[in-house]
Amino acid sequence: MAIPTTKSTFKSYCLRALGFGVIDINVSDDQADDRIDEALQYFAQYHYDGIEKMYLKYKVTQTDIDRARANATTTSADTVDSSITASFEEGNNFIPMPSAVVSISNIFNFSNAQTNSMFDIRYQLRLNDLYDFSSTSIIHYQMTMQQLDLLSHVLVGEVPIRYNQHQNRLYLDMDWEQMTTDEYLILMRLKQIVCLIFVII
């Protein structure tokens, strides 16, 4: 038999593998479709061949920024004395994600983006120390860049991220007041595993 290429031919293949044609298989079409969907989902989540590397890009809109700057308020009452209440504010700083995404592993900081400012230290290093690769060593430049990266990591830190697979929401716990609509989220997706990169356009 040829390799099944459609869902219907794959369903027929599965039924024949269970003995259909010789014995009766008492399942409905909906039951067979449900079991096939579950098997494909299990394959995509747990088998290494179910992983596909790709990049997705998301442009931050003004609606995203306005939503992230606003808060949702939740009020709770004391279980013993219901007259005592407390109000909590929760940030709406999330981005809706596709259902195929299972986890977010990393986010690259804005400082990793290339800058054209002449007052930036990286620009000055390239201008003064790397004018000629044939007569200068790149070791000093590499060590300086590693030191700058370490200082940025210690002093600035990384943007904390939270991802909820069941709600398909990526929470970015950062200062949304500094976010503009000219920034893109570039996602590296491994079928169900995602890395997140910020790139300033």
N, CA and C atoms as a LAMMPS dump frame, in Angstrom:
ITEM: TIMESTEP
0
ITEM: NUMBER OF ATOMS
603
ITEM: BOX BOUNDS ff ff ff
-5.0000000000000000e+02 5.0000000000000000e+02
-5.0000000000000000e+02 5.0000000000000000e+02
-5.0000000000000000e+02 5.0000000000000000e+02
ITEM: ATOMS id mol type element x y z
1 1 1 N 0.831 -1.187 0
2 1 2 C 0 0 0
3 1 3 C 0.875 1.249 0
4 2 1 N 0.435 2.281 -0.724
5 2 2 C 1.157 3.55 -0.755
6 2 3 C 1.025 4.264 0.586
7 3 1 N 1.973 5.149 0.857
8 3 2 C 1.947 5.911 2.102
9 3 3 C 0.729 6.825 2.09
10 4 1 N -0.085 6.832 3.161
11 4 2 C -1.263 7.704 3.195
12 4 3 C -0.858 9.17 3.106
13 5 1 N -1.575 9.916 2.281
14 5 2 C -1.281 11.339 2.099
15 5 3 C -2.42 12.234 2.564
16 6 1 N -3.582 11.681 2.85
17 6 2 C -4.714 12.453 3.348
18 6 3 C -5.237 11.798 4.62
19 7 1 N -6.067 12.56 5.327
20 7 2 C -6.615 12.033 6.584
21 7 3 C -7.531 10.84 6.334
22 8 1 N -8.295 10.869 5.261
23 8 2 C -9.213 9.762 4.97
24 8 3 C -8.453 8.482 4.627
25 9 1 N -7.396 8.601 3.822
26 9 2 C -6.61 7.399 3.499
27 9 3 C -5.856 6.894 4.727
28 10 1 N -5.411 7.814 5.599
29 10 2 C -4.742 7.395 6.832
30 10 3 C -5.722 6.678 7.756
31 11 1 N -6.969 7.165 7.803
32 11 2 C -7.984 6.505 8.623
33 11 3 C -8.279 5.101 8.093
34 12 1 N -8.364 4.963 6.783
35 12 2 C -8.587 3.633 6.193
36 12 3 C -7.426 2.697 6.498
37 13 1 N -6.192 3.224 6.447
38 13 2 C -5.011 2.428 6.761
39 13 3 C -5.055 1.938 8.208
40 14 1 N -5.444 2.829 9.136
41 14 2 C -5.508 2.445 10.547
42 14 3 C -6.568 1.376 10.782
43 15 1 N -7.722 1.52 10.13
44 15 2 C -8.789 0.529 10.305
45 15 3 C -8.379 -0.827 9.741
46 16 1 N -7.699 -0.832 8.594
47 16 2 C -7.223 -2.107 8.037
48 16 3 C -6.166 -2.739 8.93
49 17 1 N -5.318 -1.871 9.572
50 17 2 C -4.31 -2.415 10.482
51 17 3 C -4.951 -3.062 11.7
52 18 1 N -6.166 -2.622 12.056
53 18 2 C -6.899 -3.219 13.185
54 18 3 C -7.712 -4.445 12.761
55 19 1 N -7.743 -4.746 11.467
56 19 2 C -8.428 -5.958 11.004
57 19 3 C -9.691 -5.713 10.224
58 20 1 N -9.955 -4.448 9.858
59 20 2 C -11.175 -4.139 9.114
60 20 3 C -11.143 -4.847 7.751
61 21 1 N -12.281 -5.404 7.384
62 21 2 C -12.388 -6.212 6.17
63 21 3 C -12.506 -7.685 6.513
64 22 1 N -11.917 -8.06 7.636
65 22 2 C -12.04 -9.432 8.13
66 22 3 C -12.916 -9.45 9.378
67 23 1 N -12.728 -8.46 10.245
68 23 2 C -13.562 -8.332 11.442
69 23 3 C -14.214 -6.953 11.428
70 24 1 N -15.291 -6.826 12.18
71 24 2 C -15.991 -5.546 12.267
72 24 3 C -15.31 -4.656 13.3
73 25 1 N -15.015 -3.417 12.91
74 25 2 C -14.466 -2.402 13.813
75 25 3 C -15.601 -1.437 14.132
76 26 1 N -16.109 -1.502 15.348
77 26 2 C -17.284 -0.729 15.72
78 26 3 C -16.888 0.637 16.308
79 27 1 N -16.43 1.517 15.431
80 27 2 C -16.143 2.902 15.814
81 27 3 C -16.768 3.812 14.756
82 28 1 N -17.212 4.973 15.205
83 28 2 C -17.787 5.931 14.265
84 28 3 C -16.667 6.752 13.621
85 29 1 N -17.028 7.481 12.574
86 29 2 C -16.041 8.333 11.909
87 29 3 C -15.52 9.421 12.851
88 30 1 N -16.415 9.953 13.682
89 30 2 C -15.989 10.989 14.632
90 30 3 C -15.003 10.428 15.657
91 31 1 N -15.235 9.217 16.13
92 31 2 C -14.308 8.6 17.08
93 31 3 C -12.939 8.368 16.436
94 32 1 N -12.932 7.915 15.186
95 32 2 C -11.659 7.696 14.492
96 32 3 C -10.93 9.021 14.271
97 33 1 N -11.671 10.064 13.909
98 33 2 C -11.053 11.381 13.719
99 33 3 C -10.459 11.899 15.024
100 34 1 N -11.175 11.71 16.133
101 34 2 C -10.667 12.174 17.438
102 34 3 C -9.375 11.457 17.81
103 35 1 N -9.324 10.131 17.599
104 35 2 C -8.12 9.376 17.953
105 35 3 C -6.931 9.775 17.066
106 36 1 N -7.189 10.054 15.794
107 36 2 C -6.103 10.496 14.899
108 36 3 C -5.58 11.856 15.337
109 37 1 N -6.489 12.776 15.672
110 37 2 C -6.067 14.101 16.144
111 37 3 C -5.236 13.991 17.419
112 38 1 N -5.644 13.125 18.346
113 38 2 C -4.883 12.939 19.581
114 38 3 C -3.505 12.351 19.308
115 39 1 N -3.433 11.406 18.376
116 39 2 C -2.145 10.794 18.047
117 39 3 C -1.197 11.809 17.42
118 40 1 N -1.708 12.66 16.525
119 40 2 C -0.864 13.679 15.91
120 40 3 C -0.414 14.718 16.924
121 41 1 N -1.294 15.077 17.857
122 41 2 C -0.913 16.025 18.899
123 41 3 C 0.158 15.425 19.812
124 42 1 N 0.018 14.166 20.159
125 42 2 C 1.02 13.496 20.984
126 42 3 C 2.354 13.417 20.254
127 43 1 N 2.313 13.139 18.957
128 43 2 C 3.532 13.09 18.153
129 43 3 C 4.228 14.451 18.12
130 44 1 N 3.431 15.512 17.919
131 44 2 C 4.011 16.852 17.816
132 44 3 C 4.642 17.303 19.122
133 45 1 N 4.1 16.885 20.265
134 45 2 C 4.596 17.362 21.543
135 45 3 C 5.754 16.547 22.082
136 46 1 N 5.809 15.274 21.798
137 46 2 C 6.777 14.407 22.472
138 46 3 C 7.81 13.762 21.562
139 47 1 N 7.659 13.847 20.249
140 47 2 C 8.619 13.214 19.35
141 47 3 C 9.503 14.284 18.723
142 48 1 N 10.806 14.029 18.661
143 48 2 C 11.717 15.046 18.129
144 48 3 C 11.485 15.311 16.65
145 49 1 N 10.927 14.361 15.918
146 49 2 C 10.615 14.601 14.512
147 49 3 C 9.376 15.472 14.338
148 50 1 N 8.658 15.738 15.433
149 50 2 C 7.498 16.616 15.358
150 50 3 C 7.855 18.073 15.563
151 51 1 N 9.147 18.393 15.537
152 51 2 C 9.615 19.75 15.769
153 51 3 C 10.062 20.369 14.451
154 52 1 N 9.635 21.591 14.221
155 52 2 C 9.996 22.309 13.006
156 52 3 C 10.491 23.703 13.383
157 53 1 N 11.688 24.038 12.928
158 53 2 C 12.231 25.363 13.204
159 53 3 C 11.696 26.363 12.191
160 54 1 N 11.224 27.482 12.695
161 54 2 C 10.762 28.539 11.813
162 54 3 C 10.73 29.854 12.582
163 55 1 N 10.617 30.946 11.858
164 55 2 C 10.551 32.268 12.461
165 55 3 C 9.177 32.882 12.212
166 56 1 N 8.635 33.46 13.252
167 56 2 C 7.394 34.223 13.147
168 56 3 C 7.692 35.647 13.588
169 57 1 N 7.028 36.611 12.981
170 57 2 C 7.259 37.989 13.367
171 57 3 C 5.929 38.645 13.691
172 58 1 N 5.941 39.387 14.785
173 58 2 C 4.729 40.057 15.248
174 58 3 C 5.024 41.531 15.455
175 59 1 N 4.241 42.387 14.825
176 59 2 C 4.426 43.828 14.963
177 59 3 C 3.58 44.338 16.121
178 60 1 N 4.224 45.023 17.054
179 60 2 C 3.533 45.576 18.208
180 60 3 C 2.687 46.755 17.75
181 61 1 N 1.401 46.716 18.1
182 61 2 C 0.474 47.762 17.702
183 61 3 C 0.161 48.662 18.894
184 62 1 N -0.479 49.777 18.596
185 62 2 C -0.876 50.695 19.662
186 62 3 C -1.903 50.047 20.576
187 63 1 N -2.724 49.158 20.029
188 63 2 C -3.706 48.437 20.847
189 63 3 C -3.004 47.572 21.877
190 64 1 N -1.916 46.905 21.495
191 64 2 C -1.147 46.099 22.44
192 64 3 C -0.561 46.963 23.551
193 65 1 N -0.026 48.116 23.181
194 65 2 C 0.586 48.999 24.177
195 65 3 C -0.46 49.545 25.134
196 66 1 N -1.61 49.957 24.608
197 66 2 C -2.673 50.484 25.47
198 66 3 C -3.195 49.406 26.417
199 67 1 N -3.352 48.178 25.911
200 67 2 C -3.828 47.091 26.761
201 67 3 C -2.813 46.763 27.853
202 68 1 N -1.514 46.777 27.5
203 68 2 C -0.474 46.432 28.469
204 68 3 C -0.34 47.487 29.558
205 69 1 N -0.636 48.732 29.224
206 69 2 C -0.536 49.805 30.215
207 69 3 C -1.732 49.832 31.154
208 70 1 N -2.835 49.187 30.771
209 70 2 C -4.039 49.16 31.609
210 70 3 C -3.975 47.97 32.567
211 71 1 N -4.812 48.023 33.602
212 71 2 C -4.86 46.97 34.611
213 71 3 C -6.272 46.41 34.72
214 72 1 N -6.346 45.129 35.024
215 72 2 C -7.621 44.497 35.349
216 72 3 C -7.719 44.402 36.867
217 73 1 N -8.876 44.763 37.424
218 73 2 C -9.062 44.792 38.871
219 73 3 C -9.895 43.603 39.316
220 74 1 N -9.413 42.909 40.34
221 74 2 C -10.136 41.784 40.927
222 74 3 C -10.363 42.082 42.407
223 75 1 N -11.593 41.918 42.852
224 75 2 C -11.947 42.175 44.244
225 75 3 C -12.288 40.858 44.924
226 76 1 N -11.736 40.647 46.11
227 76 2 C -12.013 39.433 46.876
228 76 3 C -12.526 39.813 48.256
229 77 1 N -13.386 38.96 48.801
230 77 2 C -13.956 39.182 50.127
231 77 3 C -13.406 38.156 51.106
232 78 1 N -13.272 38.549 52.351
233 78 2 C -12.783 37.655 53.392
234 78 3 C -13.788 36.537 53.625
235 79 1 N -13.3 35.323 53.831
236 79 2 C -14.204 34.182 53.996
237 79 3 C -14.923 34.196 55.342
238 80 1 N -14.324 34.816 56.368
239 80 2 C -14.958 34.876 57.688
240 80 3 C -15.848 36.108 57.804
241 81 1 N -15.311 37.259 57.463
242 81 2 C -16.057 38.507 57.527
243 81 3 C -16.175 39.061 56.112
244 82 1 N -17.328 38.872 55.507
245 82 2 C -17.505 39.255 54.104
246 82 3 C -17.504 40.762 53.899
247 83 1 N -17.57 41.524 54.973
248 83 2 C -17.527 42.976 54.817
249 83 3 C -16.112 43.488 54.544
250 84 1 N -15.106 42.64 54.771
251 84 2 C -13.719 43.004 54.513
252 84 3 C -13.359 42.564 53.101
253 85 1 N -12.995 43.508 52.283
254 85 2 C -12.65 43.207 50.891
255 85 3 C -11.275 43.775 50.561
256 86 1 N -10.699 43.247 49.523
257 86 2 C -9.411 43.734 49.025
258 86 3 C -9.459 43.728 47.502
259 87 1 N -8.889 44.76 46.911
260 87 2 C -8.856 44.877 45.45
261 87 3 C -7.426 44.704 44.956
262 88 1 N -7.269 43.907 43.924
263 88 2 C -5.966 43.627 43.34
264 88 3 C -5.974 44.052 41.875
265 89 1 N -4.855 44.58 41.442
266 89 2 C -4.707 44.967 40.045
267 89 3 C -3.746 44.015 39.352
268 90 1 N -4.135 43.567 38.191
269 90 2 C -3.305 42.658 37.394
270 90 3 C -3.079 43.274 36.022
271 91 1 N -1.818 43.279 35.592
272 91 2 C -1.494 43.856 34.301
273 91 3 C -2.01 43.029 33.135
274 92 1 N -2.4 43.716 32.087
275 92 2 C -2.837 43.056 30.849
276 92 3 C -1.709 43.048 29.829
277 93 1 N -0.483 42.856 30.301
278 93 2 C 0.7 42.968 29.445
279 93 3 C 1.002 41.644 28.74
280 94 1 N 0.073 41.182 27.944
281 94 2 C 0.261 39.909 27.241
282 94 3 C 0.07 40.088 25.745
283 95 1 N 0.648 39.153 25.008
284 95 2 C 0.496 39.061 23.557
285 95 3 C -0.17 37.712 23.27
286 96 1 N -1.272 37.67 22.526
287 96 2 C -1.871 36.375 22.175
288 96 3 C -0.97 35.61 21.216
289 97 1 N -0.818 34.315 21.466
290 97 2 C 0.082 33.479 20.687
291 97 3 C -0.694 32.426 19.907
292 98 1 N -0.118 31.903 18.818
293 98 2 C -0.777 30.808 18.085
294 98 3 C -0.905 29.558 18.946
295 99 1 N -1.894 28.742 18.653
296 99 2 C -2.16 27.559 19.466
297 99 3 C -1.059 26.507 19.347
298 100 1 N -0.239 26.557 18.286
299 100 2 C 0.819 25.56 18.108
300 100 3 C 1.989 25.781 19.053
301 101 1 N 2.082 26.957 19.674
302 101 2 C 3.2 27.271 20.565
303 101 3 C 2.958 26.616 21.92
304 102 1 N 3.981 25.914 22.413
305 102 2 C 3.883 25.248 23.702
306 102 3 C 4.674 25.979 24.772
307 103 1 N 5.843 26.503 24.427
308 103 2 C 6.654 27.185 25.432
309 103 3 C 7.49 28.278 24.783
310 104 1 N 7.855 29.264 25.591
311 104 2 C 8.75 30.346 25.193
312 104 3 C 10.019 30.175 26.005
313 105 1 N 11.151 30.111 25.342
314 105 2 C 12.382 29.797 26.069
315 105 3 C 13.256 31.001 26.359
316 106 1 N 13.18 32.056 25.555
317 106 2 C 14.12 33.154 25.752
318 106 3 C 13.61 34.413 25.083
319 107 1 N 14.126 35.542 25.539
320 107 2 C 13.849 36.82 24.895
321 107 3 C 15.134 37.625 24.905
322 108 1 N 15.479 38.159 23.768
323 108 2 C 16.704 38.93 23.649
324 108 3 C 16.406 40.391 23.93
325 109 1 N 17.279 41.04 24.665
326 109 2 C 17.065 42.416 25.076
327 109 3 C 17.237 43.375 23.925
328 110 1 N 16.736 44.598 24.125
329 110 2 C 16.859 45.634 23.108
330 110 3 C 18.317 45.988 22.865
331 111 1 N 19.169 45.807 23.885
332 111 2 C 20.575 46.187 23.734
333 111 3 C 21.301 45.328 22.715
334 112 1 N 20.703 44.194 22.347
335 112 2 C 21.329 43.34 21.341
336 112 3 C 21.101 43.861 19.927
337 113 1 N 20.188 44.808 19.794
338 113 2 C 19.917 45.346 18.458
339 113 3 C 21.043 46.268 18.031
340 114 1 N 21.26 46.326 16.727
341 114 2 C 22.328 47.17 16.201
342 114 3 C 21.941 48.634 16.345
343 115 1 N 22.893 49.458 16.708
344 115 2 C 22.627 50.88 16.891
345 115 3 C 23.498 51.697 15.954
346 116 1 N 22.992 52.847 15.552
347 116 2 C 23.735 53.744 14.685
348 116 3 C 24.124 55.031 15.4
349 117 1 N 23.907 55.075 16.711
350 117 2 C 24.234 56.275 17.454
351 117 3 C 25.74 56.39 17.62
352 118 1 N 26.305 57.558 17.309
353 118 2 C 27.748 57.743 17.416
354 118 3 C 28.207 57.826 18.864
355 119 1 N 27.287 57.992 19.809
356 119 2 C 27.649 58.061 21.22
357 119 3 C 27.569 56.696 21.9
358 120 1 N 27.147 55.675 21.161
359 120 2 C 27.084 54.335 21.728
360 120 3 C 28.487 53.756 21.807
361 121 1 N 28.775 53.03 22.901
362 121 2 C 30.129 52.502 23.107
363 121 3 C 30.484 51.463 22.054
364 122 1 N 29.515 50.713 21.579
365 122 2 C 29.8 49.718 20.547
366 122 3 C 30.198 50.399 19.239
367 123 1 N 29.52 51.475 18.943
368 123 2 C 29.865 52.243 17.738
369 123 3 C 31.286 52.789 17.844
370 124 1 N 31.66 53.311 19.009
371 124 2 C 32.993 53.863 19.204
372 124 3 C 34.063 52.775 19.115
373 125 1 N 33.762 51.588 19.633
374 125 2 C 34.721 50.482 19.534
375 125 3 C 34.949 50.105 18.074
376 126 1 N 33.886 50.028 17.318
377 126 2 C 34.04 49.681 15.901
378 126 3 C 34.771 50.786 15.144
379 127 1 N 34.498 52.021 15.502
380 127 2 C 35.093 53.14 14.788
381 127 3 C 36.59 53.27 15.068
382 128 1 N 36.982 53.113 16.334
383 128 2 C 38.366 53.377 16.729
384 128 3 C 39.259 52.138 16.728
385 129 1 N 38.689 50.977 17.039
386 129 2 C 39.521 49.788 17.21
387 129 3 C 39.443 48.823 16.043
388 130 1 N 38.391 48.896 15.252
389 130 2 C 38.22 47.907 14.178
390 130 3 C 38.23 48.566 12.807
391 131 1 N 39.007 49.594 12.648
392 131 2 C 39.065 50.265 11.352
393 131 3 C 39.743 49.405 10.297
394 132 1 N 40.586 48.474 10.746
395 132 2 C 41.303 47.628 9.792
396 132 3 C 41.499 46.255 10.419
397 133 1 N 40.795 45.262 9.927
398 133 2 C 40.887 43.912 10.496
399 133 3 C 42.237 43.26 10.199
400 134 1 N 42.945 43.736 9.207
401 134 2 C 44.211 43.089 8.86
402 134 3 C 45.348 43.487 9.794
403 135 1 N 45.226 44.635 10.477
404 135 2 C 46.321 45.083 11.336
405 135 3 C 45.941 45.139 12.81
406 136 1 N 44.747 44.738 13.146
407 136 2 C 44.313 44.811 14.543
408 136 3 C 43.73 43.474 14.957
409 137 1 N 43.879 43.149 16.236
410 137 2 C 43.365 41.869 16.74
411 137 3 C 41.917 42.03 17.166
412 138 1 N 41.129 41.027 16.87
413 138 2 C 39.721 41.064 17.243
414 138 3 C 39.504 40.528 18.655
415 139 1 N 40.55 40.007 19.274
416 139 2 C 40.421 39.422 20.62
417 139 3 C 40.012 40.492 21.627
418 140 1 N 40.661 41.649 21.567
419 140 2 C 40.31 42.726 22.508
420 140 3 C 38.854 43.15 22.338
421 141 1 N 38.425 43.268 21.087
422 141 2 C 37.035 43.653 20.819
423 141 3 C 36.068 42.609 21.37
424 142 1 N 36.373 41.326 21.168
425 142 2 C 35.498 40.256 21.658
426 142 3 C 35.419 40.264 23.175
427 143 1 N 36.553 40.432 23.855
428 143 2 C 36.558 40.461 25.317
429 143 3 C 35.803 41.679 25.846
430 144 1 N 35.933 42.81 25.185
431 144 2 C 35.208 44.019 25.604
432 144 3 C 33.707 43.83 25.431
433 145 1 N 33.289 43.229 24.323
434 145 2 C 31.869 42.989 24.098
435 145 3 C 31.29 42.021 25.126
436 146 1 N 32.062 41.009 25.508
437 146 2 C 31.607 40.089 26.552
438 146 3 C 31.464 40.797 27.89
439 147 1 N 32.409 41.71 28.188
440 147 2 C 32.33 42.484 29.425
441 147 3 C 31.106 43.398 29.412
442 148 1 N 30.829 44.046 28.298
443 148 2 C 29.644 44.9 28.194
444 148 3 C 28.357 44.092 28.334
445 149 1 N 28.352 42.899 27.762
446 149 2 C 27.184 42.036 27.879
447 149 3 C 26.971 41.606 29.322
448 150 1 N 28.065 41.271 30.035
449 150 2 C 27.962 40.899 31.446
450 150 3 C 27.438 42.064 32.276
451 151 1 N 27.957 43.274 32.037
452 151 2 C 27.488 44.439 32.777
453 151 3 C 26.014 44.709 32.509
454 152 1 N 25.599 44.556 31.263
455 152 2 C 24.189 44.753 30.931
456 152 3 C 23.318 43.706 31.608
457 153 1 N 23.814 42.48 31.669
458 153 2 C 23.044 41.409 32.301
459 153 3 C 22.906 41.639 33.805
460 154 1 N 23.994 42.124 34.449
461 154 2 C 23.964 42.337 35.901
462 154 3 C 23.184 43.593 36.258
463 155 1 N 23.41 44.681 35.541
464 155 2 C 22.82 45.964 35.907
465 155 3 C 21.41 46.156 35.363
466 156 1 N 21.167 45.658 34.155
467 156 2 C 19.859 45.859 33.533
468 156 3 C 18.985 44.62 33.676
469 157 1 N 19.564 43.461 33.413
470 157 2 C 18.805 42.218 33.505
471 157 3 C 18.03 41.925 32.236
472 158 1 N 17.301 40.84 32.258
473 158 2 C 16.502 40.423 31.116
474 158 3 C 15.027 40.643 31.403
475 159 1 N 14.25 40.756 30.346
476 159 2 C 12.814 40.948 30.495
477 159 3 C 12.181 39.638 30.968
478 160 1 N 11.54 39.636 32.152
479 160 2 C 10.886 38.397 32.612
480 160 3 C 9.701 38.068 31.713
481 161 1 N 9.59 36.815 31.348
482 161 2 C 8.483 36.377 30.502
483 161 3 C 7.732 35.261 31.191
484 162 1 N 6.435 35.224 30.965
485 162 2 C 5.574 34.144 31.453
486 162 3 C 4.7 33.697 30.288
487 163 1 N 4.578 32.386 30.12
488 163 2 C 3.756 31.875 29.033
489 163 3 C 2.771 30.865 29.567
490 164 1 N 1.509 31.016 29.2
491 164 2 C 0.448 30.097 29.593
492 164 3 C -0.069 29.406 28.338
493 165 1 N 0.208 28.118 28.225
494 165 2 C -0.16 27.384 27.015
495 165 3 C -1.668 27.265 26.854
496 166 1 N -2.387 27.096 27.954
497 166 2 C -3.832 26.884 27.854
498 166 3 C -4.569 28.157 27.45
499 167 1 N -4.021 29.315 27.831
500 167 2 C -4.624 30.569 27.404
501 167 3 C -3.959 31.137 26.16
502 168 1 N -2.822 30.563 25.757
503 168 2 C -2.046 31.058 24.609
504 168 3 C -1.695 32.534 24.765
505 169 1 N -1.179 32.878 25.948
506 169 2 C -0.792 34.25 26.239
507 169 3 C 0.668 34.312 26.641
508 170 1 N 1.402 35.224 26.019
509 170 2 C 2.781 35.5 26.386
510 170 3 C 2.804 36.814 27.159
511 171 1 N 3.172 36.747 28.447
512 171 2 C 3.243 37.939 29.288
513 171 3 C 4.674 38.472 29.276
514 172 1 N 4.827 39.757 28.981
515 172 2 C 6.123 40.429 28.992
516 172 3 C 6.116 41.427 30.142
517 173 1 N 6.804 41.069 31.232
518 173 2 C 6.825 41.899 32.436
519 173 3 C 7.928 42.94 32.306
520 174 1 N 7.626 43.992 31.568
521 174 2 C 8.604 45.045 31.328
522 174 3 C 7.89 46.391 31.38
523 175 1 N 8.638 47.456 31.193
524 175 2 C 8.091 48.795 31.2
525 175 3 C 7.499 49.099 29.829
526 176 1 N 6.199 48.97 29.7
527 176 2 C 5.527 49.193 28.425
528 176 3 C 5.439 50.667 28.078
529 177 1 N 5.776 51.547 29.023
530 177 2 C 5.774 52.98 28.721
531 177 3 C 6.842 53.325 27.685
532 178 1 N 7.905 52.517 27.61
533 178 2 C 8.981 52.773 26.662
534 178 3 C 8.785 52.055 25.337
535 179 1 N 7.738 51.256 25.223
536 179 2 C 7.488 50.513 23.991
537 179 3 C 6.836 51.417 22.958
538 180 1 N 7.266 51.275 21.714
539 180 2 C 6.675 52.027 20.619
540 180 3 C 6.114 51.068 19.579
541 181 1 N 5.334 51.622 18.666
542 181 2 C 4.686 50.775 17.66
543 181 3 C 5.616 50.395 16.521
544 182 1 N 6.851 50.857 16.533
545 182 2 C 7.796 50.537 15.463
546 182 3 C 8.647 49.315 15.791
547 183 1 N 8.286 48.557 16.805
548 183 2 C 9.087 47.418 17.227
549 183 3 C 8.4 46.111 16.846
550 184 1 N 9.227 45.143 16.535
551 184 2 C 8.724 43.839 16.121
552 184 3 C 9.139 42.771 17.124
553 185 1 N 8.272 41.798 17.316
554 185 2 C 8.624 40.579 18.021
555 185 3 C 8.919 39.53 16.958
556 186 1 N 10.118 38.971 16.996
557 186 2 C 10.477 37.914 16.048
558 186 3 C 10.599 36.616 16.831
559 187 1 N 9.788 35.649 16.497
560 187 2 C 9.704 34.402 17.243
561 187 3 C 10.349 33.282 16.453
562 188 1 N 11.274 32.575 17.092
563 188 2 C 11.827 31.371 16.49
564 188 3 C 11.055 30.196 17.068
565 189 1 N 10.303 29.537 16.225
566 189 2 C 9.436 28.468 16.687
567 189 3 C 10.019 27.128 16.307
568 190 1 N 10.097 26.225 17.276
569 190 2 C 10.492 24.853 17.029
570 190 3 C 9.228 23.997 17.081
571 191 1 N 8.406 24.183 16.097
572 191 2 C 7.09 23.544 15.994
573 191 3 C 6.239 23.917 17.199
574 192 1 N 6.655 23.485 18.398
575 192 2 C 5.903 23.8 19.597
576 192 3 C 6.759 24.534 20.622
577 193 1 N 8.028 24.776 20.348
578 193 2 C 8.915 25.443 21.294
579 193 3 C 9.396 26.726 20.652
580 194 1 N 9.324 27.836 21.384
581 194 2 C 9.568 29.134 20.786
582 194 3 C 10.62 29.91 21.535
583 195 1 N 11.524 30.548 20.786
584 195 2 C 12.423 31.552 21.345
585 195 3 C 11.929 32.904 20.858
586 196 1 N 12.11 33.899 21.648
587 196 2 C 11.598 35.222 21.304
588 196 3 C 12.729 36.212 21.214
589 197 1 N 12.726 37.01 20.156
590 197 2 C 13.787 37.989 19.939
591 197 3 C 13.139 39.343 19.676
592 198 1 N 13.665 40.359 20.305
593 198 2 C 13.213 41.723 20.014
594 198 3 C 14.167 42.323 18.984
595 199 1 N 13.603 42.919 17.971
596 199 2 C 14.387 43.635 16.983
597 199 3 C 13.755 45.007 16.798
598 200 1 N 14.545 46.04 16.88
599 200 2 C 14.047 47.389 16.662
600 200 3 C 14.204 47.73 15.18
601 201 1 N 13.127 48.071 14.547
602 201 2 C 13.135 48.399 13.126
603 201 3 C 13.328 49.916 12.985
